[in-house]
Amino acid sequence: MVQHMTKGDMSDIPAYVDSVLQEWHTIAFTAYDGYERIGRGVVGLSPQGDSTQLLYGDRGFFVEQGNTTVTKMIDAYDPEWEFLALFDTEDGNTRTIRIRTPEGGQHPKRIWFFEMLRRVTEEPESLPEELPTWFLDALDKLEKAKKTAEPEN
């Protein structure tokens, strides 16, 4: 079930979670980066004083824990357009929600792509050791397009 967050749904979401969800690019990047690095999983949100730590838990962790509810959610979400967020509520329960890219918003894969493209040119040392084939293919196409657009001498 896709959870569409509305103002009414926000009442049981702790302030630290709401704060992170307002930083769409950060959590969407973290979610898609985790997906590309280790596979399907969940972004865990953990309050750390005045900030919130984002952790990525892979599917295997939840399988080992016997958490079939979260495992089913992991199997069902679309990592290009959605992510799962897991957090503790104020009443001490753990909640996992599935969040879809808002209409007209930038989806996690797009955010990840442009961040990696920025890193290629500005911070190559911060690139992951392995990049997905689809990303490398896109870089090749960009290079070919650049050569085609360059005037001949």
GIGI-V386208 format. One record per residue. N is the residue number from 1. RES is the residue in three letters. SS is DSSP state (H for helix, E for strand, - for the rest). Layout:
N RES SS
N RES SS
//
This chain:
1 MET -
2 VAL -
3 GLN -
4 HIS -
5 MET -
6 THR -
7 LYS -
8 GLY H
9 ASP H
10 MET H
11 SER H
12 ASP H
13 ILE -
14 PRO -
15 ALA H
16 TYR H
17 VAL H
18 ASP H
19 SER H
20 VAL H
21 LEU H
22 GLN H
23 GLU -
24 TRP H
25 HIS H
26 THR H
27 ILE H
28 ALA H
29 PHE H
30 THR H
31 ALA H
32 TYR H
33 ASP H
34 GLY H
35 TYR H
36 GLU H
37 ARG H
38 ILE H
39 GLY -
40 ARG -
41 GLY E
42 VAL E
43 VAL E
44 GLY E
45 LEU E
46 SER E
47 PRO E
48 GLN E
49 GLY -
50 ASP -
51 SER E
52 THR E
53 GLN E
54 LEU E
55 LEU E
56 TYR E
57 GLY E
58 ASP E
59 ARG H
60 GLY H
61 PHE H
62 PHE H
63 VAL H
64 GLU H
65 GLN -
66 GLY -
67 ASN -
68 THR H
69 THR H
70 VAL H
71 THR H
72 LYS H
73 MET H
74 ILE H
75 ASP H
76 ALA H
77 TYR -
78 ASP -
79 PRO -
80 GLU -
81 TRP -
82 GLU E
83 PHE E
84 LEU E
85 ALA E
86 LEU E
87 PHE E
88 ASP E
89 THR -
90 GLU -
91 ASP -
92 GLY -
93 ASN -
94 THR E
95 ARG E
96 THR E
97 ILE E
98 ARG E
99 ILE E
100 ARG E
101 THR -
102 PRO -
103 GLU -
104 GLY -
105 GLY -
106 GLN -
107 HIS -
108 PRO H
109 LYS H
110 ARG H
111 ILE H
112 TRP H
113 PHE H
114 PHE H
115 GLU H
116 MET H
117 LEU H
118 ARG H
119 ARG H
120 VAL H
121 THR H
122 GLU H
123 GLU -
124 PRO H
125 GLU H
126 SER H
127 LEU -
128 PRO -
129 GLU -
130 GLU -
131 LEU -
132 PRO -
133 THR H
134 TRP H
135 PHE H
136 LEU H
137 ASP H
138 ALA H
139 LEU H
140 ASP H
141 LYS H
142 LEU H
143 GLU H
144 LYS H
145 ALA H
146 LYS H
147 LYS H
148 THR H
149 ALA H
150 GLU -
151 PRO -
152 GLU -
153 ASN -
//
